[in-house]
């Protein structure tokens, strides 16, 4: 079956512009996570969604970052007024349940470059 | 100090060698993921375990909850095993994954 997909795969933008990154989780997966991996760094949690519950936004690095998940499926991560330090690979993962310790399935990521 | 530590950071091996990557954590976790990330590629979940040992092909993962330690072993290593291996623990209270910094493995023919 289809895995987690993300788009675009690469995004180059100018400093100060807004960007939107999209994640399509595996169908039926109720939990969705966003992570960031900066060059040479480990993975960093950003936000997760579980069903209709309020998202856990505790990992978002600033108020320029926001995310939505519409209809319990597709999610969009928005970065406003991008800065060069936002350059990273943004990864999305989904899992069947939150709190059930199911394996997370990762998308291929979106490589964001802010010039 | 990271809550999840991996060692070594970098590892080179000759094809056929037995490889061990270690992961220690200082927070309470309910389960631990071992992930594989190929250069330029996505992340694949290899194992998720909360006790004992799991085996898949040439890969073996073990965890000792009391000692807060997990190991990933690769038997008869192959150049296609070259990747970054990441351990990540589900935090006991928040259920968020806390990631180690990864171990970069290169296996030469």
Interface residues (C-beta under 8 A of the other chain):
Chain A: X33 X41 X42 X43 X44 X45 X48 X56 X59 X91 X93 X98 X99 X101 X102 X103 X104 X105 X106 X107 X108 X109
Chain B: X30 X31 X33 X35 X41 X42 X43 X44 X45 X48 X50 X86 X88 X90 X94 X95 X96 X97 X98 X99 X100 X101 X102
